Amino acid sequence: MYNTVLFDLDGTLTDPGTGITNSVAHALKKYGIEVEDKRELYKFIGPPLHESFMKYYGFSEKEAETAIVYYREYFRDTGIFENEVYDGIENLLKEIKASGRKIILATSKPEEFAKRILVHFGLDKYFDFAAGATMDTSRSKKGDVIAYALKECGCSSKNAVMVGDRMHDILGAKENGLDSIGVLFGYGSREELENAGADYIAETVDDIIKFI
């Protein structure tokens, strides 16, 4: 059915919970905000960071930009590797690759960091292209990242599907005319994914290949 498969990174290929929450907590501490339970920061996993700082902590645009600078102080060399690949993901990528389909990364994480993560975990060999956000947030929304990825690869949206764990992945796919698979092993709920209009819901990694 599909000849191109786009994957989100955080909460879809890897579980970045520790690294992202530690990085957000580091940034918030600069503003005198202490977070006792870092699970409260799971909501930062997936959406563009500047949106989350503004939405959840009432930061101004300028404060959010500075908070991202603080976030990256911790994330760049430490938080980035406080991360692990979900069980079954490498076998999934291997199977899709062997079938002759293109595999593309489409993440709201800065492209520089996303590529380092793929290389670190040895997943880069499965990807035909890795698309991410720009450091200056001029390209950060998932819809913009997907559009960029498709254009750079010369791929049609008609035969492509987006796999992700949050509503931003589903809505970004819709913006670009792609079908979408929402996964439940990440950080989004079934309700969130269904309300966003996911075409398929995968409870497990093994379910993804059935829909593809």
PyMOL commands that set and color helices and strands:
alter all, ss='L'
color gray80, all
select helices_A, chain A and resi 17-29+38-44+49-57+61-75+79-81+89-98+111-120+124-126+142-153+157-159+167-175+190-196+205-211
alter helices_A, ss='H'
color red, helices_A
select strands_A, chain A and resi 4-7+14-15+84-85+102-110+129-133+160-164+179-183+200-202
alter strands_A, ss='S'
color yellow, strands_A
deselect
rebuild
show_as cartoon
